[in-house]
Amino acid sequence: MSLCLTPPHPASILREDIFPELGITVTEAAKKLGVSRVQLSRVLNEHAAISPHLALRLEQWLGTTTAETWLKMQLAFDLWQVQQKGIPKVKPLQYASVSTQVGV
């Protein structure tokens, strides 16, 4: 039996680990990142994803994680969420034979 754990939203790492360790508020972090407090709050409350733009800012600000790391965590979270809803049935594409494609 395999255990399927929900990947954490990457914002939970900011909210639960990084911000408390730094002793920083959302308002202070938003100013340092150059984003609005509302935008950062939406991400931290998991109502919005970490965008490539924010990932680059986090990389520059923290200096400990890459933008790619933040985006991979976001992708893992998003993909897992979609898979839990069920993958819709899609009929596979049927390719025509090569002779039909070139008109032979």
C-alpha positions as CSV (number, residue, x, y, z in Angstrom):
1,M,0.0,0.0,0.0
2,S,1.5,3.4,-1.0
3,L,1.1,6.4,1.2
4,C,0.1,9.5,-0.8
5,L,0.8,12.7,1.1
6,T,-0.3,16.1,0.0
7,P,2.6,18.2,-1.1
8,P,2.7,21.3,0.9
9,H,1.8,24.6,-0.7
10,P,5.2,26.4,-0.9
11,A,3.8,29.4,1.0
12,S,3.4,27.2,4.1
13,I,7.3,27.1,4.2
14,L,7.3,30.9,4.2
15,R,4.5,31.3,6.7
16,E,5.5,28.6,9.1
17,D,9.3,28.5,8.9
18,I,10.9,31.4,7.2
19,F,8.9,34.4,8.4
20,P,8.8,33.3,12.1
21,E,12.6,32.6,11.9
22,L,13.2,36.1,10.5
23,G,10.7,37.7,12.9
24,I,9.2,39.5,10.0
25,T,5.6,40.5,9.3
26,V,3.7,40.2,6.0
27,T,3.8,43.9,5.5
28,E,7.6,44.1,6.1
29,A,8.2,41.1,3.8
30,A,6.0,42.6,1.1
31,K,8.0,45.8,1.2
32,K,11.3,44.0,1.0
33,L,10.1,41.8,-1.9
34,G,8.6,44.8,-3.8
35,V,5.1,43.3,-3.9
36,S,1.8,44.5,-2.4
37,R,0.8,43.3,1.0
38,V,-2.4,42.0,-0.4
39,Q,-0.6,40.0,-3.1
40,L,1.8,38.4,-0.6
41,S,-1.1,37.7,1.9
42,R,-3.0,35.9,-0.8
43,V,0.0,33.6,-1.5
44,L,0.6,33.0,2.2
45,N,-3.0,32.1,2.8
46,E,-2.8,29.7,-0.2
47,H,-5.4,31.6,-2.2
48,A,-2.8,32.3,-4.9
49,A,0.2,30.5,-6.3
50,I,3.8,31.5,-6.2
51,S,4.4,33.0,-9.6
52,P,7.7,33.0,-11.5
53,H,7.9,36.7,-10.7
54,L,7.6,36.1,-7.0
55,A,9.9,33.1,-7.1
56,L,12.6,35.2,-8.6
57,R,12.1,37.8,-5.9
58,L,12.2,35.2,-3.2
59,E,15.4,33.8,-4.6
60,Q,17.1,37.3,-4.6
61,W,15.8,38.2,-1.1
62,L,16.4,35.0,0.7
63,G,19.5,33.8,-1.1
64,T,19.0,30.3,0.1
65,T,16.6,28.8,-2.4
66,T,16.3,29.1,-6.2
67,A,13.3,30.3,-8.1
68,E,13.2,26.9,-9.7
69,T,12.8,25.3,-6.2
70,W,9.8,27.5,-5.4
71,L,8.2,26.8,-8.8
72,K,8.8,23.0,-8.5
73,M,7.1,23.0,-5.1
74,Q,4.2,25.0,-6.6
75,L,3.9,22.7,-9.6
76,A,3.9,19.6,-7.3
77,F,1.2,21.1,-5.2
78,D,-0.9,22.2,-8.2
79,L,-0.6,18.9,-10.0
80,W,-1.5,16.9,-6.9
81,Q,-4.6,19.1,-6.4
82,V,-5.8,18.5,-9.9
83,Q,-5.1,14.8,-9.7
84,Q,-7.3,14.5,-6.6
85,K,-10.2,16.0,-8.4
86,G,-9.9,13.2,-11.0
87,I,-8.4,13.4,-14.4
88,P,-11.0,13.9,-17.1
89,K,-11.4,11.2,-19.7
90,V,-9.9,12.4,-22.9
91,K,-9.9,10.4,-26.1
92,P,-6.4,9.8,-27.3
93,L,-5.4,11.5,-30.5
94,Q,-5.5,9.1,-33.5
95,Y,-2.8,9.9,-35.9
96,A,-3.4,9.3,-39.6
97,S,-1.0,7.1,-41.5
98,V,2.0,8.8,-43.1
99,S,0.6,8.1,-46.7
100,T,-2.6,9.9,-45.8
101,Q,-0.8,12.9,-44.4
102,V,1.2,13.5,-47.6
103,G,-1.7,12.8,-49.9
104,V,-0.2,9.6,-51.4
